Every structure is written in structure tokens, then in C-alpha cells.
Amino acid sequence: MADPIIQQTHGRFSLQCSVSIHIQASASSVWKILTDARDYPRWNSTVTAIEGEIRDGERIKVRVPGTDRAFTPIVSDVASSEGMTWTGGFAPMFKGVRTFALTERGDGTTDFRMVERFAGLMIPLVRKSLPDFGPIFAQYANDLKHEAESKQL
């Protein structure tokens, strides 16, 4: 099982983390998992709850372990079995954009990529309070891979 590939970049007013992993499942199978908000806590250890529906134009409420704070991104750019974007925050102070991309290979497997970019004037002030997203993203990708591949058995 190949480990996820993590990349992180840091700028004065931005930071970005991405994860990529190859999944032995079709893009449509992975997509069903990624867009089933209610089922996230069962398979994804980086999410404790998602309220709302993951579909274009909807605002969802995402809860993660270790904090009582909820994140409330808007889902956009939804392309079934290909990708979507979750955007939250309040530009120009602090904005987070998470992009999900699925690339189906000819052999019925899928490359998954998730990129989150934080930008804004508050980044220098909050940088030290933000977690290291690398291990969190690696866990997210591994959880997704495990869930998608277990459904193929």
C-alpha cells in the first residue's frame, strides 16, 4: 500500500497543504463516499460530523476532533466523480479553499488529490495556532482509500 504524498508550502500571508493517493476503486465509487455527509464520521477519523448536504451551492457544517469549533464552508464547482471545492472564511482576513479532485485511470482505479490553501492578512497572527496539516491530510487520504477499497471486495 503506497503512502499518501504530502506537499506543504508556506508564504507570509498563505499556506497550502496537498495530499495525493492512488485508490483501487472507480472515481464514481470514491465520489459516493466523498459526498455522503452523514457517513463521514464512520469512515473518516479526521471528521466527527458533517451537517447538511454536500452538493453545489450548499453550506455545510464540519466538525473535527479536538475542537468544539465548527467550520462552515460553501460547496461549489461540483463535477460528479471529478471534484468539488469547499470555501470558508472571510477574505481578505482569512480564507480557506479546499479542492477535491478525482482522476480515473483506464484500469478502473482513481488518483485522489486534496489541496487546501489558506490565505489572508491574519495568517501571520494565527500560523502558530494552526495544526500541522500534513499528518491530518495523510490520515484523511488513508481513511478514504481504506473505505473505497473495502467496498470493492
N, C-alpha and C positions, 0 to 999 in steps of 0.2 A: 504494500500500500504506500503510494507516494505521499510525502508530506506536502502540505499546502506551501505555496510560495508567497512570502510576505515581503512587501516593499513599503518603506516609510520615508517620507520627505518632510522637512521642517523649514519653513520660511519665517520671517519676522512676524507676518500677520496671517500665516496659514500653516496648516499641517495636513498631511494626507497619508492615509494608510490603505493598502490594497492587499487582497488575497486572491490567489488563483488555485484551483484544484481540478483535477480530471475525475469525472464521475462515470462509473459504469452503469449508466441509465440514460434514457432518452431525455431530450430537453423538455418534452411535454410532461414526463413524469416528475422531473425536478421542478418544473413550473407549478404543478399542482401542489407540491409541498410548500414552495415559497409563498404561495398566495392563499393558503389556508390559515388565516389568522388564529382561529381558535385552537388549532393543533400545535402551534409553535412551542408552548411550554412542555409538551410531551417529548418532542424530539430535540429541541434546541436548548442547551444548558445556559446560553447567554441571554435568554429571554424568559421572564417569568409570566408575562401576559401581553396579549395584544387585543385591544378593544377596537371594534369597528371592522370594516371590510377592506381588504387590500385590493382596491380597484381604482381606476383612473379618477382623479378629482376628489377622492375621499381623504379626510383627515383621520388618522389612526392614533391610538394612544398606546405607546410601547413602554413596558416596564421591564427593568433589568435587575439582576441580582445586586445586592449591596447598596441600594439606594431606594428611598421612597419616592424620588422624583420620577415623573413620567415624561417621556418625550412625545411630542405630538406633531410628527411630520405629515405633510400632504403627499399623497401618492400621485405620480404623474408619469407621462411618457410610457404608458403601459403598452407593451407589444407582446401579445401572448406567446409564450415559450421562447421569448427572446430577451426580454428585460423590462426594467422599470426604474424609476427614481423616487426616492423619499427625500423631501426637503423640509427642513425646520430651522428655527432660529429667527433672528431679527436683524437683517442686514441694515446698515453696514457694521453694526456692532459685533454680531456673531451669527454665522450661518453655517449650517451643516447640510451637505448634499451627499446622499448615499445612492450609488448607482449599482444595480444588479445587471449582469449580462450573462446570457447563456449562448454558447456556440455549439450547435450539434455537429458532430463529426459524421462522416459517412457510414461508420460502423455501429451506429446506434448509441454511442457514448456522447458525453457532453463536457465541455470545458465551462466551468463556473468561474466568474470573476466578480468581486465586490470591491468597490472603491468608495471611500468616504473622504470628503475634503471639507475641512473646517477653515473658514476664513473670516476675518473681521478685525476691527480695532481692539477688541477685547482679548485676542489671542495671547499677546504678551503677558497680560494680567492673569489669565486662567490656565496657561500652559502647564504649570506645575501641579494644578489640581486635576488635570485630565489623566485618565489611566493610560497605560501603555496599550495601545490598540492592537499591536501585533499578536500577542497571545490570545486575545479575545476573538480577533478575526480568524485565527488559525482554528480555534475551537468551533466557531460558527461553521466554517467550511467543513471541518471533520464531521461535525454533527449532521450537516446536510448530506454529505457523502454517505455516511453510515445509513441514514434514513432512506435515501433514494436507492442505494444498492440493496438494502434488506428487503425492499418491496419488489425487487427483480427476482428474488429467489423463488 
